[in-house]
Amino acid sequence: MACRLPGGSDSPAAFWEMLAEGRDGIVEVPASRWDVDKVYDANPDAENKCYVRHGGFIDDVELFDAAFFGISAMEASSMDPQQRLLLEVGYTALYVAGESKGSLLQSSTGISTNDWTRLMSEWASVYTGTGAAASIAANRVSYILGLKGPSVSMDTACSSGLVALDIAAQNLKRGRCSLAFVAGVNLMLTPHVTVAHCKARMLSMSGRCKTFDESADGYVRGEGCSGLVLKRLSDATAAGDRVLAVVRGSAVNQDGRSASLTAPNGPSQEEVILTALQEAQVSPLDVEYVETHGTGTALGDPIEVGALKAVYGLGRSEERPLVLGA
């Protein structure tokens, strides 16, 4: 696996160190992204303004070694930096895994923002179409690294990377690929989405996400890229690979009709958890830790905790609590 995450975390080890030391990766919006003073207004109702000044940003997104990947300077200048990140993280993950080009290697990518399209709206070149298209994100990785298996970019908002993981795992089980690179990527290059989320009161006015806390008032937008190399466990064991984790099962569903388009649905969350457990052949009581969505909102957190309690809490003793993180 490989990653580029806030707080200077350019590797999984660096990210773990940041968490273990309790450091904070949230900073004020860098001047290289947008002029926060022009966009900021403490009044949530101010037109075309946002009430937040902070987020989780990564460093040096404008830098890219195009020649290393055999890409011309002109094409690189038209590429969404999210595509550049995917190439860098994908190459690193495969290198760390000791894998080279493979004819049945899949590329699955979760990507849900289009800030680059906004920035490029008044400028066009022969490479603009491919440089800004979300569909090209996974396909560019496949093209540059010579991968010939399924190549899919998908947008399911917050769950994009996890859905990409589910699809890759299913394709591995069905024999559609022998190796898969899965990634999620997100960059905040313009303030448009931040402004929109402020209008919906989704973001924390304090600039900190306080999941499960009584003072929770929203989440904080962040960015980065992380990627995993997946294999069937039998193949990895036979090859003597270093196995970092095992995906026992996964599941995907939708809320269906709920209070609103963006409101979560408790019963649907219970259902998808149970489906994943059944596929993994794991008892709810054997699970000791859950990494939650943890939106830090008065609406989302109670519904999520309620669904987790309904599935994992039944028959659980105090000696074996379920620990939640976000």
ROKELUM-391128 format. One record per residue: residue number from 1; residue in one letter; chain; x, y, z of N, C-alpha, C in turn. Coordinates in steps of 0.001 Angstrom, whole numbers. Atoms other than C-alpha are relative to their C-alpha. Layout:
residues N
[NUM a A [X Y Z] [X Y Z] [X Y Z]]
...
end
This chain:
residues 326
[1 m A [846 -1194 0] [0 0 0] [880 1243 0]]
[2 a A [-720 -1264 69] [988 3620 -496] [-1013 1125 192]]
[3 c A [922 -1102 -237] [-457 7027 305] [702 1353 -44]]
[4 r A [-390 -1397 -185] [-178 10800 249] [-1149 648 762]]
[5 l A [1073 -484 -859] [-2165 12276 3129] [441 1264 749]]
[6 p A [-359 -1230 -721] [-2310 15505 5186] [974 -246 1147]]
[7 g A [-953 93 -1100] [200 16243 7909] [1351 -518 -427]]
[8 g A [-1286 483 490] [3162 15360 5705] [96 -1503 -82]]
[9 s A [12 1468 15] [2103 11698 5605] [135 -501 -1436]]
[10 d A [-235 470 1360] [3709 10503 2373] [223 -1500 -72]]
[11 s A [-84 1460 -41] [3707 6841 3436] [-911 -499 1119]]
[12 p A [809 535 -1097] [1574 4527 5610] [705 122 1356]]
[13 a A [-748 -102 -1263] [4343 4555 8245] [-52 1414 553]]
[14 a A [40 -1394 -443] [4390 8358 8364] [-1393 362 505]]
[15 f A [1367 -264 -440] [594 8457 8640] [-250 -621 1372]]
[16 w A [169 662 -1294] [671 5953 11496] [708 786 1108]]
[17 e A [-733 -782 -992] [3299 8025 13306] [-775 1253 389]]
[18 m A [778 -1191 -292] [1131 11131 13006] [-1164 -329 934]]
[19 l A [1121 410 -844] [-1843 9276 14507] [480 -378 1397]]
[20 a A [-507 470 -1292] [227 7647 17256] [466 1153 883]]
[21 e A [-490 -1162 -749] [1700 11014 18250] [-1102 1020 279]]
[22 g A [1114 -901 -236] [-1708 12683 18239] [121 1330 -706]]
[23 r A [-161 -1253 740] [-685 15308 15689] [-1233 283 -854]]
[24 d A [1167 -474 742] [-3265 17325 13769] [419 370 -1415]]
[25 g A [-333 -301 1385] [-3191 17424 9959] [-835 1117 -603]]
[26 i A [872 -1058 499] [-5740 20254 9680] [729 1342 55]]
[27 v A [-677 -1296 98] [-4388 23621 8512] [-927 1021 -660]]
[28 e A [749 -1016 727] [-5676 26924 7157] [221 -212 -1493]]
[29 v A [-74 192 1450] [-6374 26848 3424] [1269 651 -549]]
[30 p A [-1237 -571 546] [-2986 27307 1678] [-292 1038 -1082]]
[31 a A [180 -1049 1003] [-2602 30397 -491] [86 -551 -1416]]
[32 s A [-144 602 1330] [-1711 28097 -3393] [-1312 -592 -513]]
[33 r A [1292 552 416] [-5320 26792 -3447] [-979 1122 -346]]
[34 w A [833 -1176 255] [-7466 29914 -3060] [212 1015 1117]]
[35 d A [-127 -1082 -973] [-7516 33241 -1223] [-1128 -140 1008]]
[36 v A [1037 314 -977] [-9363 32215 1908] [-674 1263 519]]
[37 d A [598 -1233 -500] [-9913 35848 2982] [-1098 519 -927]]
[38 k A [1014 -452 955] [-11894 36550 -200] [-1262 -851 63]]
[39 v A [1131 934 7] [-14138 33530 255] [-644 -140 1376]]
[40 y A [473 245 -1366] [-14507 33443 4044] [-961 1084 483]]
[41 d A [891 -895 -730] [-17378 34978 5968] [-583 -787 1162]]
[42 a A [488 711 -1187] [-18317 33993 9519] [-1510 -172 -8]]
[43 n A [1452 105 104] [-21968 34521 8619] [-354 -1139 -948]]
[44 p A [310 1157 860] [-23264 31165 7299] [-933 341 -1154]]
[45 d A [965 -361 1032] [-25896 32969 5222] [569 950 -1051]]
[46 a A [-613 -908 968] [-23444 35209 3347] [62 -669 -1369]]
[47 e A [100 568 1343] [-23918 34675 -397] [1373 -290 -597]]
[48 n A [-1237 426 671] [-21155 32748 -2226] [1225 56 908]]
[49 k A [-1092 9 -968] [-19060 32624 945] [-38 -1305 796]]
[50 c A [-44 1168 -884] [-17917 29822 3255] [439 447 1389]]
[51 y A [-308 -375 -1381] [-17659 29947 7032] [1171 -804 574]]
[52 v A [-1148 773 -481] [-14614 27665 7248] [1284 510 -654]]
[53 r A [-1310 -435 486] [-10937 28500 6847] [1014 -1140 -11]]
[54 h A [-941 1090 -203] [-9414 25069 7422] [-382 -1254 -775]]
[55 g A [210 1289 632] [-9049 21636 5882] [1250 -848 113]]
[56 g A [-1168 886 9] [-6743 18661 5517] [627 13 -1383]]
[57 f A [-634 -167 1312] [-4355 19530 2663] [1338 -735 -59]]
[58 i A [-1307 621 191] [-1372 17686 1226] [913 994 -710]]
[59 d A [-996 -921 531] [1831 19330 37] [344 -320 -1453]]
[60 d A [-666 134 1301] [3257 19906 -3434] [-840 -693 -1060]]
[61 v A [821 650 1026] [291 18825 -5567] [304 549 -1393]]
[62 e A [-336 -562 1314] [1620 21079 -8334] [1237 -649 -603]]
[63 l A [-1228 638 481] [4802 18984 -8631] [-304 -1378 -587]]
[64 f A [222 1296 650] [4964 15984 -10976] [1171 -299 -925]]
[65 d A [-1119 420 858] [7809 14065 -12638] [-567 -657 -1254]]
[66 a A [651 516 1205] [6177 13725 -16041] [906 -931 -787]]
[67 a A [-929 802 800] [9288 12345 -17743] [130 -1418 546]]
[68 f A [-113 1327 -610] [9436 9444 -15281] [-1070 -934 -537]]
[69 f A [1112 809 487] [6056 8257 -16571] [-128 67 -1519]]
[70 g A [45 -87 1449] [6842 9043 -20207] [-1092 915 -515]]
[71 i A [1049 -945 366] [4375 11934 -20326] [643 1334 -372]]
[72 s A [-570 -1275 428] [5130 15153 -22206] [-410 1117 953]]
[73 a A [298 -1139 -858] [5205 18478 -20397] [-1349 610 -349]]
[74 m A [1277 -576 419] [2254 19728 -22463] [-1173 -831 511]]
[75 e A [1092 841 -485] [89 16732 -21582] [-109 78 1513]]
[76 a A [6 -58 -1465] [1115 16875 -17924] [-679 1270 496]]
[77 s A [595 -1267 -420] [34 20531 -17725] [-1513 1 -133]]
[78 s A [1454 106 174] [-3482 19501 -18821] [-622 -1070 889]]
[79 m A [494 1106 -819] [-3778 16572 -16405] [-502 464 1358]]
[80 d A [503 -200 -1356] [-5925 16757 -13312] [1054 -513 976]]
[81 p A [-976 487 -989] [-3478 16562 -10365] [-438 -1275 704]]
[82 q A [467 1260 -572] [-5695 13739 -9079] [507 -1183 -823]]
[83 q A [-555 1055 847] [-4571 11670 -12077] [1492 -175 267]]
[84 r A [-1435 75 -303] [-956 12521 -11291] [236 -752 1308]]
[85 l A [-126 677 -1291] [-1410 11431 -7680] [-224 -1502 -128]]
[86 l A [297 1417 188] [-2931 8133 -8767] [1185 -735 -628]]
[87 l A [-1168 615 621] [65 7419 -10985] [1128 -179 1016]]
[88 e A [-1091 61 -979] [2545 8219 -8211] [-271 -1052 1068]]
[89 v A [348 947 -1060] [711 6239 -5534] [-111 -1418 -562]]
[90 g A [108 1316 609] [-55 3369 -7919] [1354 -630 -259]]
[91 y A [-1344 513 258] [3564 3007 -8995] [668 -408 1312]]
[92 t A [-634 290 -1288] [4744 3162 -5369] [-573 -1256 634]]
[93 a A [644 1172 -609] [2199 607 -4151] [445 -1285 -685]]
[94 l A [-425 1193 735] [3115 -1871 -6903] [1476 -292 239]]
[95 y A [-1432 174 -267] [6826 -1283 -6299] [214 -622 1381]]
[96 v A [-116 529 -1366] [6443 -1899 -2554] [-466 -1457 58]]
[97 a A [533 1373 15] [4409 -5044 -3309] [880 -961 -791]]
[98 g A [-877 858 796] [7168 -6325 -5600] [-652 -497 -1263]]
[99 e A [724 418 1193] [4804 -6486 -8551] [393 870 -1192]]
[100 s A [-261 -745 1228] [5447 -5459 -12156] [-1243 -27 -867]]
[101 k A [1154 -37 894] [3186 -5068 -15153] [-617 -1392 -148]]
[102 g A [678 1286 127] [559 -7795 -15471] [-1197 104 -919]]
[103 s A [1063 -56 999] [-1928 -8653 -18194] [-1385 -110 623]]
[104 l A [1307 138 -632] [-4732 -9430 -15726] [-89 840 1264]]
[105 l A [30 -860 -1173] [-4166 -6597 -13291] [-1093 1047 -169]]
[106 q A [1117 -937 51] [-7216 -4471 -12498] [388 1320 639]]
[107 s A [-125 -1319 -604] [-7280 -752 -11765] [-1391 503 343]]
[108 s A [1288 -542 -443] [-10225 506 -9680] [272 1261 800]]
[109 t A [-274 -1287 -616] [-10377 4123 -8612] [-1280 677 446]]
[110 g A [1088 -829 -489] [-12746 6120 -6437] [393 1460 -132]]
[111 i A [-320 -1406 245] [-12813 9761 -7558] [-1302 762 -121]]
[112 s A [1321 -628 -23] [-15615 12233 -6875] [14 1518 -120]]
[113 t A [-14 -1455 132] [-14438 15827 -7319] [482 409 -1386]]
[114 n A [-355 -473 1341] [-14083 17854 -10507] [507 1442 27]]
[115 d A [-527 -1361 -117] [-12304 21005 -9321] [858 378 -1203]]
[116 w A [-890 -286 1120] [-9808 20694 -12185] [-790 450 -1225]]
[117 t A [837 -393 1119] [-12616 20975 -14738] [-375 1470 100]]
[118 r A [313 -1417 -205] [-13601 24324 -13216] [1192 884 -352]]
[119 l A [-1201 -799 238] [-10028 25581 -13354] [338 62 -1489]]
[120 m A [-364 83 1417] [-9655 24499 -16997] [-1127 450 -923]]
[121 s A [1189 -294 792] [-13039 25822 -18165] [250 1014 -1116]]
[122 e A [-263 -1023 1016] [-11524 28707 -20150] [1275 -272 -786]]
[123 w A [-1245 327 710] [-8490 26914 -21547] [-104 -1417 -522]]
[124 a A [132 1331 577] [-8306 23953 -23877] [1216 -338 -849]]
[125 s A [-1058 522 862] [-5677 21822 -25584] [-439 -1379 -465]]
[126 v A [317 1332 485] [-5606 18470 -27318] [-111 -994 1144]]
[127 y A [-6 925 -1149] [-5114 16893 -23873] [-1028 357 1071]]
[128 t A [921 -435 -1041] [-7806 18774 -21943] [-1092 -1032 284]]
[129 g A [1074 965 -184] [-10525 16175 -22523] [405 -1174 857]]
[130 t A [-470 1147 -794] [-8508 13260 -21170] [565 455 1337]]
[131 g A [-623 -480 -1231] [-6758 15389 -18568] [-984 288 1100]]
[132 a A [993 -378 -997] [-9981 16391 -16843] [-1078 -1053 215]]
[133 a A [1077 989 -93] [-12192 13321 -17367] [222 -986 1141]]
[134 a A [-106 966 -1099] [-12891 11215 -14283] [161 -1418 -526]]
[135 s A [-80 1349 567] [-13254 8170 -16529] [1431 -400 -346]]
[136 i A [-1383 278 396] [-9594 8486 -17513] [887 -314 1209]]
[137 a A [-844 147 -1182] [-8327 8366 -13908] [560 -1421 142]]
[138 a A [-454 1388 -96] [-8204 4557 -13672] [669 -445 -1289]]
[139 n A [-534 445 1293] [-7526 4129 -17372] [1410 520 -263]]
[140 r A [-1366 -487 178] [-4430 6313 -17297] [988 -865 782]]
[141 v A [-847 908 -772] [-2997 4133 -14531] [222 -1287 -780]]
[142 s A [-109 1237 777] [-3744 1068 -16650] [886 202 -1232]]
[143 y A [-780 -275 1204] [-2229 2670 -19760] [1486 159 315]]
[144 i A [-1405 -280 -318] [975 3945 -18145] [699 -1238 548]]
[145 l A [-626 1153 -648] [1609 794 -16110] [-234 -1301 -768]]
[146 g A [187 1182 841] [479 -1624 -18829] [-913 -1040 593]]
[147 l A [936 922 -637] [-2469 -3171 -16987] [-1167 -274 -941]]
[148 k A [998 353 1006] [-5046 -5063 -19087] [-1295 -563 575]]
[149 g A [1238 492 -591] [-7704 -6168 -16620] [-1054 1093 39]]
[150 p A [1040 -1024 -122] [-10917 -4270 -15744] [597 1311 520]]
[151 s A [-519 -1312 -393] [-10229 -531 -15415] [-1178 927 201]]
[152 v A [1255 -670 -324] [-12937 1420 -13637] [226 1181 935]]
[153 s A [76 -1148 -910] [-13338 4907 -12159] [-1437 110 493]]
[154 m A [1361 -78 -521] [-16321 5382 -9866] [-145 1123 1000]]
[155 d A [314 -1089 -919] [-17983 8139 -7889] [-1234 -370 803]]
[156 t A [1111 204 -924] [-20110 7221 -4895] [197 896 1218]]
[157 a A [-266 -997 -1041] [-19088 10301 -2900] [945 -569 1055]]
[158 c A [-906 371 -1089] [-17619 9468 523] [465 -1454 -53]]
[159 s A [-314 1431 -3] [-17642 5724 -137] [739 -449 -1249]]
[160 s A [-558 372 1308] [-15914 5831 -3554] [1143 -1004 104]]
[161 g A [-1142 901 -130] [-12665 4184 -2433] [-406 -1380 499]]
[162 l A [442 1288 -538] [-14481 1472 -462] [-791 -796 -1031]]
[163 v A [737 697 1059] [-16807 673 -3362] [977 -544 -1033]]
[164 a A [-1035 484 911] [-13741 413 -5605] [641 -1273 551]]
[165 l A [-567 1178 -649] [-12311 -2070 -3097] [-934 -1200 -134]]
[166 d A [981 1082 107] [-15518 -4127 -3123] [-7 -587 -1407]]
[167 i A [42 475 1383] [-15582 -4326 -6933] [1266 -780 -348]]
[168 a A [-1252 698 281] [-11908 -5300 -7133] [28 -1367 679]]
[169 a A [15 1271 -722] [-12361 -7996 -4481] [-911 -1021 -691]]
[170 q A [915 908 685] [-15347 -9459 -6327] [602 -508 -1309]]
[171 n A [-622 413 1264] [-13436 -9517 -9628] [1145 -980 236]]
[172 l A [-1051 963 -355] [-10521 -11290 -7945] [-628 -1370 283]]
[173 k A [662 1266 -341] [-12894 -13936 -6568] [-542 -704 -1242]]
[174 r A [580 573 1222] [-14458 -14425 -10014] [1061 -341 -1045]]
[175 g A [-1062 317 931] [-11077 -14793 -11700] [135 972 -1156]]
[176 r A [-90 -985 1074] [-11457 -11656 -13828] [1339 729 6]]
[177 c A [-1348 -558 -85] [-8044 -10481 -12660] [767 -807 1033]]
[178 s A [-830 725 -959] [-5134 -11942 -10727] [633 936 1019]]
[179 l A [-587 -1017 -873] [-3986 -8702 -9106] [-815 1268 -224]]
[180 a A [778 -1228 161] [-5750 -5400 -8457] [643 1147 755]]
[181 f A [-389 -1233 -677] [-4697 -1866 -7667] [-1269 806 244]]
[182 v A [1193 -741 -393] [-7405 17 -5771] [431 1298 677]]
[183 a A [-387 -1282 -590] [-7238 3690 -4870] [-1204 902 185]]
[184 g A [941 -1095 -155] [-9232 6638 -3625] [797 1288 -41]]
[185 v A [-734 -1259 122] [-8231 10207 -4461] [-961 1170 115]]
[186 n A [809 -1207 -140] [-9543 13659 -3602] [925 1194 186]]
[187 l A [-739 -1253 -166] [-8089 17149 -4028] [-980 1162 26]]
[188 m A [815 -1212 -94] [-9545 20535 -3129] [772 1137 -656]]
[189 l A [-733 -993 778] [-8351 22933 -5813] [-749 1321 -126]]
[190 t A [823 -1214 38] [-11227 25444 -5761] [-922 -7 1218]]
[191 p A [867 -59 -1186] [-13584 26654 -2992] [-1452 -374 -268]]
[192 h A [1412 167 362] [-16812 25766 -4850] [-724 -1044 848]]
[193 v A [660 1065 -770] [-17604 22478 -3084] [-73 384 1474]]
[194 t A [2 -438 -1399] [-16618 23930 295] [-1118 998 249]]
[195 v A [1088 -974 -133] [-19004 26845 -238] [-1351 -711 -6]]
[196 a A [1269 722 92] [-21802 24474 -1257] [-292 -784 1271]]
[197 h A [198 774 -1223] [-21281 22286 1797] [-268 904 1202]]
[198 c A [314 -956 -1063] [-21309 25347 4031] [-1465 421 -86]]
[199 k A [1402 -372 153] [-24677 26335 2563] [-914 -1100 535]]
[200 a A [780 1129 -513] [-25922 22870 3515] [270 -252 1481]]
[201 r A [-371 111 -1428] [-24430 23330 7023] [631 -1354 326]]
[202 m A [-641 1294 -219] [-22422 20117 6614] [1347 118 706]]
[203 l A [-1367 -148 -496] [-19053 21540 7691] [36 641 1387]]
[204 s A [-161 -501 -1357] [-17854 22291 11200] [461 1455 -5]]
[205 m A [-378 -1410 -88] [-17704 26009 12023] [1294 175 783]]
[206 s A [-1228 -84 -791] [-14845 25299 14433] [1219 -503 -766]]
[207 g A [-1123 534 768] [-12741 23652 11737] [537 -1305 549]]
[208 r A [-410 1288 -566] [-12566 20394 13697] [-1195 -949 5]]
[209 c A [1059 1001 8] [-14608 17202 13287] [-21 -691 1359]]
[210 k A [90 535 -1367] [-15815 16121 16733] [-1009 -1155 30]]
[211 t A [888 1153 114] [-17351 12748 15964] [-373 -562 1371]]
[212 f A [568 595 -1212] [-19580 11264 18730] [-75 981 1174]]
[213 d A [-4 -965 -1090] [-19232 14447 20807] [-1279 839 -29]]
[214 e A [1207 -818 -74] [-22164 16529 22023] [156 1313 -761]]
[215 s A [-244 -1273 684] [-20516 19592 20459] [232 -168 -1497]]
[216 a A [-231 247 1426] [-20227 17960 17016] [-880 909 -846]]
[217 d A [761 -924 845] [-21255 20474 14359] [350 -153 -1477]]
[218 g A [-320 227 1396] [-20108 18913 11103] [1381 -587 -179]]
[219 y A [-1311 584 270] [-17054 17508 9399] [926 1023 -632]]
[220 v A [-1005 -862 611] [-13888 18989 7913] [462 -671 -1287]]
[221 r A [-420 584 1271] [-13005 18467 4255] [1499 -296 20]]
[222 g A [-1399 380 85] [-9732 16687 3565] [313 -562 -1362]]
[223 e A [-405 496 1311] [-7747 15429 628] [1143 -1000 141]]
[224 g A [-1102 948 12] [-5160 12877 -362] [-259 -1122 -974]]
[225 c A [126 1172 855] [-4659 9603 -2162] [585 -1195 738]]
[226 s A [-529 1236 -578] [-4265 6072 -864] [-311 -1152 -939]]
[227 g A [172 1109 919] [-3838 2845 -2780] [434 -1323 594]]
[228 l A [-284 1351 -476] [-3806 -892 -2108] [231 -934 -1182]]
[229 v A [-181 1078 972] [-2526 -3874 -4084] [-639 -1254 583]]
[230 l A [755 1159 -470] [-4876 -6853 -3761] [323 -1244 -817]]
[231 k A [-165 1307 622] [-4369 -10544 -4497] [-905 -987 713]]
[232 r A [648 1085 -728] [-6250 -13711 -3737] [977 -525 1047]]
[233 l A [-870 414 -1096] [-4901 -14943 -405] [811 -1242 -367]]
[234 s A [-711 1226 392] [-3992 -18338 -1874] [1192 332 -897]]
[235 d A [-1089 -393 895] [-1887 -16659 -4586] [1107 718 760]]
[236 a A [-992 -744 -779] [-197 -14315 -2124] [817 -936 884]]
[237 t A [-694 968 -853] [639 -17196 215] [958 -852 -815]]
[238 a A [-842 834 862] [1989 -19319 -2631] [1234 753 -484]]
[239 a A [-1115 -812 490] [4189 -16430 -3809] [912 481 1114]]
[240 g A [-813 -458 -1123] [5528 -15747 -327] [-85 1491 230]]
[241 d A [168 -1441 -164] [4159 -12198 -363] [-197 370 1462]]
[242 r A [291 -539 -1327] [4025 -10056 2744] [-1464 418 17]]
[243 v A [1436 -291 -65] [319 -10001 3637] [-252 990 1133]]
[244 l A [234 -1047 -991] [-666 -6782 5411] [-1361 -131 665]]
[245 a A [1358 155 -523] [-4378 -7559 5848] [-780 -908 -936]]
[246 v A [852 885 797] [-7099 -9902 4619] [-1410 583 -43]]
[247 v A [1380 -429 184] [-10431 -8738 3186] [-868 -1248 32]]
[248 r A [809 1209 -154] [-12806 -11407 4469] [-1335 104 -726]]
[249 g A [1280 -184 662] [-15958 -9910 3007] [-313 1474 -139]]
[250 s A [408 -1391 203] [-17601 -6725 1774] [-1411 19 -560]]
[251 a A [1360 -143 526] [-21000 -5409 762] [-276 1463 -294]]
[252 v A [392 -1353 381] [-22586 -2347 -833] [-1513 48 -130]]
[253 n A [1419 -223 266] [-26133 -1005 -720] [-290 1495 19]]
[254 q A [423 -1394 0] [-28124 2230 -876] [-1101 180 1025]]
[255 d A [986 -258 -1043] [-30390 3906 1674] [-1431 -203 -473]]
[256 g A [1383 -1 449] [-33447 3877 -560] [-689 1269 462]]
[257 r A [726 -1172 -473] [-36148 6259 655] [356 285 1442]]
[258 s A [-287 -438 -1356] [-35010 8202 3711] [-526 1416 164]]
[259 a A [545 -1325 -279] [-35726 11604 5234] [321 1002 -1107]]
[260 s A [-385 -863 1110] [-33845 13312 2384] [1067 -709 -811]]
[261 l A [-1002 613 875] [-31376 12593 -421] [1305 -260 728]]
[262 t A [-1292 126 -693] [-28393 13113 1895] [-119 -574 1408]]
[263 a A [187 542 -1350] [-29900 11696 5102] [268 -1501 26]]
[264 p A [-260 1443 -100] [-28669 8258 6251] [-1233 -770 444]]
[265 n A [1119 879 -332] [-30970 5297 6817] [517 -1129 882]]
[266 g A [-490 980 -956] [-30389 3158 9910] [-209 -1444 -410]]
[267 p A [232 1389 411] [-32054 -78 8734] [856 -421 -1199]]
[268 s A [-839 344 1152] [-30144 59 5430] [1449 -208 429]]
[269 q A [-1351 191 -513] [-26882 467 7339] [120 -1349 710]]
[270 e A [-16 1312 -668] [-27742 -2553 9501] [77 -1118 -1037]]
[271 e A [68 1040 1026] [-28517 -4558 6372] [1345 -209 -694]]
[272 v A [-1269 143 726] [-25216 -3818 4601] [1093 -570 910]]
[273 i A [-961 565 -947] [-23214 -4621 7747] [-204 -1508 122]]
[274 l A [308 1428 -113] [-24985 -7959 8129] [403 -768 -1257]]
[275 t A [-366 654 1256] [-24433 -8774 4447] [1502 -216 -85]]
[276 a A [-1467 122 19] [-20697 -8099 4737] [470 -1070 980]]
[277 l A [-365 1012 -994] [-20468 -10228 7887] [-324 -1404 -506]]
[278 q A [381 1309 530] [-22309 -13078 6197] [953 -462 -1090]]
[279 e A [-941 375 1047] [-20009 -12999 3189] [1349 -376 609]]
[280 a A [-1288 273 -653] [-16990 -12933 5498] [-68 -1223 909]]
[281 q A [219 1111 -938] [-18498 -15746 7622] [615 333 1365]]
[282 v A [-503 -498 -1285] [-17693 -13713 10721] [-1191 327 895]]
[283 s A [1036 -330 -966] [-19854 -13459 13833] [158 1450 450]]
[284 p A [-100 -1377 -495] [-20698 -9896 14948] [775 94 1312]]
[285 l A [-664 -34 -1304] [-19365 -10802 18394] [1512 -166 -120]]
[286 d A [-1436 147 198] [-15944 -11556 16909] [667 1300 -456]]
[287 v A [-535 -1294 442] [-15555 -7975 15676] [229 877 1226]]
[288 e A [-355 -790 -1185] [-13776 -5747 18190] [214 1476 -300]]
[289 y A [-258 -1398 344] [-13170 -2521 16252] [-688 335 -1313]]
[290 v A [625 -486 1227] [-15097 -537 13631] [488 1410 -282]]
[291 e A [-349 -1344 462] [-13752 2421 11681] [-1254 584 -641]]
[292 t A [1305 -511 416] [-16876 4537 11231] [118 1094 -1062]]
[293 h A [79 -1174 880] [-17979 7118 8698] [260 1250 837]]
[294 g A [-304 -1054 -967] [-18089 9536 11635] [-104 1409 -546]]
[295 t A [140 -1318 615] [-19513 12645 9982] [78 1154 988]]
[296 g A [-35 -1084 -973] [-19524 14600 13229] [-1227 881 -76]]
[297 t A [1256 -756 79] [-23148 15639 12748] [-1035 -600 933]]
[298 a A [1054 458 -908] [-26155 15430 15031] [-948 -970 -686]]
[299 l A [849 929 748] [-28000 13574 12271] [707 -1322 -274]]
[300 g A [-677 1207 467] [-25398 11114 10982] [543 -893 1095]]
[301 d A [-657 813 -1033] [-23553 9996 14120] [-971 -896 768]]
[302 p A [908 872 -748] [-26556 8740 16163] [-566 -1136 -843]]
[303 i A [532 1050 861] [-27952 6826 13179] [1049 -1078 -230]]
[304 e A [-1060 974 235] [-24596 5185 12469] [272 -830 1251]]
[305 v A [-249 737 -1245] [-23974 4276 16113] [-1166 -933 312]]
[306 g A [1161 846 -236] [-27523 2953 16388] [28 -1259 -849]]
[307 a A [-86 1162 888] [-27013 668 13389] [1091 -958 464]]
[308 l A [-1092 847 -495] [-23699 -587 14748] [-411 -734 1274]]
[309 k A [449 618 -1249] [-25245 -1241 18155] [-995 -1124 -272]]
[310 a A [1020 1006 306] [-28148 -3132 16598] [614 -1292 -514]]
[311 v A [-629 1189 575] [-25802 -5508 14762] [1030 -599 949]]
[312 y A [-1138 504 -770] [-22754 -5773 16995] [-265 -87 1508]]
[313 g A [237 -54 -1440] [-24284 -5095 20418] [-811 -1148 549]]
[314 l A [900 1059 -463] [-26731 -7997 20566] [791 -1154 618]]
[315 g A [-669 1101 -683] [-25460 -10482 23157] [1449 276 359]]
[316 r A [-1408 -316 -284] [-22134 -8675 23624] [191 271 1493]]
[317 s A [-285 -194 -1422] [-20604 -8771 27096] [855 1242 203]]
[318 e A [-801 -1173 -317] [-18948 -5829 28840] [1494 -294 -86]]
[319 e A [-1419 371 55] [-15682 -7774 28821] [568 109 -1410]]
[320 r A [-463 -73 1386] [-15539 -7583 24995] [-726 1138 -711]]
[321 p A [693 -1136 613] [-16638 -4084 24020] [374 178 -1469]]
[322 l A [-299 -382 1382] [-16843 -2867 20423] [530 1419 26]]
[323 v A [-634 -1327 -3] [-14446 52 19985] [-260 678 -1341]]
[324 l A [277 -764 1210] [-15401 2757 17488] [1058 1077 -200]]
[325 g A [-920 -1082 340] [-13012 5114 15703] [-502 716 -1225]]
[326 a A [432 -762 1185] [-13348 7724 12969] [1200 764 -558]]
end
